[in-house]
Amino acid sequence: MRSMNTCIKIGSTTALECLCRFCKGIIQLYEQVYLRAPTQDDLQRILQVSEKRGFPGMIGSIDCMHWEWKNCPTAWEGQFTRGDKGTTTVILEAVASHDLWIWHAFFGCPGTLNDINVLDRSPLFDDDEQGNAPKVNSFVNQRPYDMAYYLADGIYPAYPTFVKTVRLPQSEPDKLFAKYHEGYRKDIERVFGVLQARFQIIREPARMWDIADLQIIMRTCIILHNMIVEDERDSYAQNWTVIDYDQSEASGSNTTQQFSTEVLHAFENHVRTRSELRDSSIHHELQADLVEHIWAKFGMFHV
């Protein structure tokens, strides 16, 4: 703000108002294109690359990032101050693919929450529970699976939609799986680093007083980040082979739903889907199959 006032003679309040108006304009114009659910072509590209990396059916990595909030209201400091951070922070939950494109962003949770608490509030699985999410059909260790998944760290729950590393791997297949998993899960860590490197405003402590202003700033930075990713990546020229999956016409958590008279049927489908998303037995089965799949695919190079 000091440099703005010195160089172009704009006061801090005027600069903040201009910033907010700029962010709202970017969101209004580009959010539907650069902060959206993946399309069919996007899924083809992501799934093709994931298959080559040894994780068929994987559509990204998930993690959370803390943004320090310097001007957090005093009355809120208790819920936004986390002990290990030592300051007030606001949390961003994000899902990103191998090319650093951010497909999901949920921002605004207090810094005292952990990743599980943020996930409980997140709309990440809204489309799955409403039946609007893509059904990705893949084979892992010659076993069929019809649900996409994310690479995650150890704090996330044992859902079939999350694949975590093997703690204290002992066998060679487990060690190889942990190596590949931990390497590819760094995609989301790279995204956070690139995002902060590109936009100093989210690398430095936030100076806004209203959390709604922080939200539009974060969303704007993510939209601009995805614009840069689209401009720089060269994967559009590649011809991706067809991968079997089904996509409903509606996609995205903000899709307007039509009212249905079959309330009981819709409710039963919601309960069934919610139960499938939290089936820990499928989670462990998928992890074991991925261990064998990666060992069969890459093990000969590590003997």
C-alpha positions as CSV (number, residue, x, y, z in Angstrom):
1,M,0.0,0.0,0.0
2,R,2.9,2.4,0.8
3,S,4.3,1.9,-2.7
4,M,0.9,2.5,-4.3
5,N,0.5,5.8,-2.3
6,T,4.1,6.9,-3.2
7,C,4.2,6.0,-6.9
8,I,0.7,6.8,-8.2
9,K,-0.7,8.9,-5.3
10,I,-3.6,6.5,-4.5
11,G,-4.7,6.2,-0.8
12,S,-4.9,2.8,0.9
13,T,-8.7,2.8,1.1
14,T,-9.0,3.6,-2.6
15,A,-6.5,0.9,-3.5
16,L,-8.4,-1.7,-1.5
17,E,-11.7,-0.7,-3.1
18,C,-10.1,-1.0,-6.6
19,L,-8.6,-4.4,-5.7
20,C,-12.0,-5.7,-4.6
21,R,-13.7,-4.4,-7.7
22,F,-11.0,-5.9,-9.9
23,C,-11.4,-9.3,-8.2
24,K,-15.2,-9.3,-8.5
25,G,-14.9,-8.5,-12.2
26,I,-12.4,-11.4,-12.8
27,I,-14.7,-13.8,-10.9
28,Q,-17.8,-12.7,-12.8
29,L,-16.1,-13.0,-16.2
30,Y,-13.9,-16.1,-15.9
31,E,-15.0,-18.3,-12.9
32,Q,-17.2,-20.5,-15.1
33,V,-14.3,-21.4,-17.3
34,Y,-11.2,-21.4,-15.0
35,L,-12.7,-22.6,-11.7
36,R,-15.0,-25.4,-12.6
37,A,-15.5,-29.2,-12.5
38,P,-13.4,-31.1,-15.2
39,T,-15.1,-31.7,-18.5
40,Q,-15.0,-34.9,-20.5
41,D,-11.9,-33.8,-22.4
42,D,-10.3,-32.8,-19.1
43,L,-11.0,-36.2,-17.6
44,Q,-9.6,-38.0,-20.6
45,R,-6.3,-36.1,-20.3
46,I,-6.1,-36.5,-16.5
47,L,-6.9,-40.2,-16.5
48,Q,-4.5,-41.0,-19.3
49,V,-1.6,-39.4,-17.5
50,S,-2.6,-41.1,-14.2
51,E,-2.6,-44.5,-15.9
52,K,0.9,-43.9,-17.2
53,R,2.0,-42.9,-13.7
54,G,0.7,-46.1,-12.3
55,F,-2.5,-44.8,-10.6
56,P,-5.5,-45.7,-12.9
57,G,-8.6,-43.9,-11.9
58,M,-6.8,-41.1,-10.0
59,I,-8.0,-37.6,-10.8
60,G,-5.8,-35.4,-8.6
61,S,-4.3,-34.7,-5.2
62,I,-5.9,-33.0,-2.3
63,D,-4.5,-31.0,0.6
64,C,-4.9,-27.8,2.6
65,M,-3.0,-24.6,2.8
66,H,-3.0,-21.9,5.5
67,W,-3.0,-18.2,4.7
68,E,-2.0,-15.9,7.6
69,W,-4.7,-13.3,8.5
70,K,-2.9,-10.3,10.0
71,N,-6.1,-8.2,10.5
72,C,-8.3,-10.9,12.0
73,P,-10.9,-9.3,14.3
74,T,-9.9,-9.7,18.0
75,A,-13.2,-11.5,18.8
76,W,-12.3,-14.2,16.2
77,E,-8.7,-14.8,17.1
78,G,-9.5,-17.9,19.3
79,Q,-11.0,-19.9,16.5
80,F,-8.5,-18.7,13.8
81,T,-5.3,-19.2,15.8
82,R,-3.6,-22.6,15.5
83,G,-0.9,-23.6,18.0
84,D,1.6,-25.0,15.5
85,K,1.2,-21.9,13.3
86,G,1.4,-19.4,16.1
87,T,-0.9,-16.9,14.3
88,T,-4.3,-16.5,12.9
89,T,-4.8,-18.3,9.6
90,V,-7.6,-19.1,7.1
91,I,-7.6,-22.5,5.3
92,L,-7.7,-23.3,1.6
93,E,-8.7,-26.8,0.6
94,A,-7.7,-27.6,-3.0
95,V,-7.6,-30.4,-5.5
96,A,-5.0,-30.2,-8.3
97,S,-3.9,-32.4,-11.2
98,H,-0.4,-33.2,-12.5
99,D,-0.3,-30.0,-14.6
100,L,-1.0,-27.8,-11.5
101,W,-4.5,-26.9,-12.6
102,I,-6.8,-26.4,-9.5
103,W,-10.1,-28.1,-10.0
104,H,-11.6,-27.6,-6.6
105,A,-11.1,-24.8,-4.1
106,F,-12.8,-24.4,-0.8
107,F,-11.7,-21.4,1.3
108,G,-12.7,-19.7,4.5
109,C,-12.4,-22.3,7.3
110,P,-10.8,-21.2,10.6
111,G,-7.2,-22.1,11.1
112,T,-7.8,-24.2,14.2
113,L,-9.5,-26.9,12.0
114,N,-7.5,-29.8,10.7
115,D,-7.9,-31.4,7.2
116,I,-10.7,-33.7,8.3
117,N,-12.7,-30.9,9.8
118,V,-12.3,-28.9,6.6
119,L,-13.4,-31.9,4.6
120,D,-16.6,-32.3,6.7
121,R,-17.5,-28.7,5.7
122,S,-16.3,-29.0,2.1
123,P,-18.6,-29.4,-1.0
124,L,-16.1,-31.8,-2.5
125,F,-18.5,-34.8,-2.6
126,D,-21.7,-32.9,-3.2
127,D,-21.8,-34.0,-6.9
128,D,-21.1,-37.6,-5.9
129,E,-23.9,-37.7,-3.4
130,Q,-26.3,-36.1,-5.8
131,G,-25.4,-38.5,-8.6
132,N,-23.8,-35.9,-10.9
133,A,-20.2,-36.9,-10.6
134,P,-18.5,-38.9,-13.3
135,K,-18.3,-42.7,-12.9
136,V,-14.7,-43.6,-13.7
137,N,-14.3,-47.2,-14.7
138,S,-10.8,-48.5,-14.2
139,F,-8.9,-51.8,-13.6
140,V,-6.4,-52.0,-10.8
141,N,-4.5,-55.3,-10.4
142,Q,-7.2,-56.8,-12.8
143,R,-10.0,-55.8,-10.4
144,P,-12.7,-53.3,-11.6
145,Y,-13.4,-50.1,-9.8
146,D,-16.1,-47.5,-10.7
147,M,-15.1,-44.6,-8.5
148,A,-12.4,-42.0,-9.0
149,Y,-10.0,-41.2,-6.2
150,Y,-7.5,-38.6,-4.9
151,L,-4.0,-39.0,-3.5
152,A,-4.0,-37.8,0.1
153,D,-1.8,-37.7,3.1
154,G,-2.3,-39.8,6.2
155,I,-4.7,-37.6,8.1
156,Y,-7.6,-38.1,5.6
157,P,-10.2,-40.8,6.4
158,A,-10.1,-44.3,5.0
159,Y,-12.6,-43.6,2.2
160,P,-12.4,-45.3,-1.2
161,T,-12.1,-41.8,-2.8
162,F,-8.7,-41.3,-1.0
163,V,-5.5,-43.3,-1.5
164,K,-2.9,-42.8,1.2
165,T,0.7,-44.0,1.5
166,V,1.7,-47.1,3.4
167,R,3.0,-46.3,6.8
168,L,6.3,-47.9,7.7
169,P,6.6,-50.0,4.5
170,Q,8.5,-53.2,4.9
171,S,8.2,-55.2,1.7
172,E,9.7,-54.1,-1.6
173,P,6.2,-53.6,-3.2
174,D,5.1,-51.4,-0.3
175,K,8.3,-49.3,-0.5
176,L,7.9,-48.8,-4.2
177,F,4.2,-47.8,-3.8
178,A,5.1,-45.3,-1.0
179,K,7.8,-43.8,-3.2
180,Y,5.5,-43.3,-6.2
181,H,2.6,-42.1,-4.0
182,E,4.6,-39.6,-2.1
183,G,6.2,-38.3,-5.2
184,Y,3.0,-37.8,-7.1
185,R,1.1,-36.3,-4.1
186,K,3.6,-33.5,-4.2
187,D,1.6,-32.1,-7.1
188,I,-0.7,-30.3,-4.7
189,E,2.3,-29.0,-2.7
190,R,3.8,-27.6,-5.9
191,V,0.5,-25.9,-6.6
192,F,0.6,-24.1,-3.3
193,G,4.2,-23.1,-3.8
194,V,3.6,-21.8,-7.3
195,L,0.4,-20.0,-6.3
196,Q,2.2,-18.1,-3.5
197,A,5.2,-17.4,-5.8
198,R,3.0,-15.9,-8.5
199,F,0.8,-13.7,-6.2
200,Q,2.5,-11.9,-3.4
201,I,-0.8,-10.9,-1.9
202,I,-1.4,-14.4,-0.7
203,R,2.2,-15.0,0.2
204,E,2.2,-12.1,2.7
205,P,-0.2,-11.9,5.7
206,A,-3.7,-10.8,4.6
207,R,-4.5,-7.2,5.5
208,M,-8.3,-7.2,4.8
209,W,-10.7,-7.0,7.7
210,D,-13.6,-9.0,6.1
211,I,-13.2,-12.7,5.4
212,A,-15.5,-12.3,2.4
213,D,-12.9,-10.0,0.8
214,L,-10.2,-12.7,1.5
215,Q,-12.4,-15.2,-0.3
216,I,-12.7,-13.2,-3.5
217,I,-9.0,-12.5,-3.5
218,M,-8.2,-16.2,-3.2
219,R,-10.7,-17.2,-5.9
220,T,-9.2,-14.5,-8.2
221,C,-5.7,-15.7,-7.7
222,I,-6.7,-19.3,-8.4
223,I,-8.6,-18.2,-11.6
224,L,-5.5,-16.3,-12.8
225,H,-3.3,-19.2,-11.9
226,N,-5.4,-21.6,-14.0
227,M,-5.2,-19.1,-16.9
228,I,-1.4,-19.2,-16.8
229,V,-1.5,-23.0,-16.6
230,E,-3.7,-23.2,-19.7
231,D,-1.4,-20.8,-21.6
232,E,1.8,-22.6,-20.7
233,R,1.0,-26.3,-20.9
234,D,1.4,-28.0,-24.2
235,S,-0.7,-31.1,-23.5
236,Y,-3.6,-30.0,-25.7
237,A,-1.7,-31.1,-28.8
238,Q,-1.5,-34.7,-27.7
239,N,-4.0,-37.3,-28.8
240,W,-5.4,-39.1,-25.7
241,T,-6.9,-42.5,-26.0
242,V,-10.4,-43.1,-24.9
243,I,-10.9,-44.2,-21.3
244,D,-14.2,-45.7,-20.2
245,Y,-16.3,-43.5,-17.9
246,D,-19.8,-42.1,-17.8
247,Q,-20.6,-38.4,-17.3
248,S,-24.0,-37.0,-16.5
249,E,-25.1,-33.8,-18.2
250,A,-24.8,-31.8,-15.0
251,S,-21.5,-31.1,-13.4
252,G,-20.2,-28.8,-10.8
253,S,-21.3,-28.2,-7.2
254,N,-23.3,-25.1,-8.1
255,T,-25.5,-26.9,-10.8
256,T,-29.2,-26.0,-10.4
257,Q,-31.1,-29.2,-9.6
258,Q,-34.6,-30.0,-10.8
259,F,-37.1,-30.9,-8.1
260,S,-38.3,-34.5,-8.2
261,T,-41.5,-36.1,-6.9
262,E,-39.7,-39.4,-6.2
263,V,-38.4,-38.2,-2.8
264,L,-38.0,-41.6,-1.3
265,H,-36.0,-43.0,-4.3
266,A,-33.7,-39.9,-4.3
267,F,-33.2,-40.2,-0.6
268,E,-32.3,-43.9,-0.9
269,N,-29.9,-43.2,-3.7
270,H,-28.3,-40.4,-1.6
271,V,-27.9,-42.7,1.4
272,R,-26.4,-45.5,-0.7
273,T,-23.9,-43.2,-2.4
274,R,-22.9,-41.6,0.9
275,S,-22.3,-45.1,2.3
276,E,-20.2,-46.1,-0.7
277,L,-18.1,-43.0,-0.4
278,R,-17.2,-43.9,3.2
279,D,-16.6,-47.7,2.8
280,S,-13.2,-48.3,4.5
281,S,-13.1,-51.9,3.2
282,I,-13.0,-50.6,-0.4
283,H,-10.3,-48.1,0.5
284,H,-8.0,-50.8,1.9
285,E,-8.7,-53.1,-1.0
286,L,-7.9,-50.4,-3.5
287,Q,-4.7,-49.5,-1.8
288,A,-3.6,-53.2,-1.8
289,D,-4.4,-53.5,-5.5
290,L,-2.4,-50.3,-6.3
291,V,0.6,-51.7,-4.4
292,E,0.5,-54.8,-6.6
293,H,-0.3,-52.8,-9.8
294,I,2.7,-50.4,-9.3
295,W,5.0,-53.3,-8.4
296,A,4.0,-55.2,-11.6
297,K,4.3,-52.0,-13.7
298,F,7.6,-50.5,-12.3
299,G,9.1,-53.2,-10.1
300,M,11.5,-54.6,-12.7
301,F,13.2,-51.2,-12.8
302,H,13.9,-51.2,-9.1
303,V,15.3,-54.7,-8.6
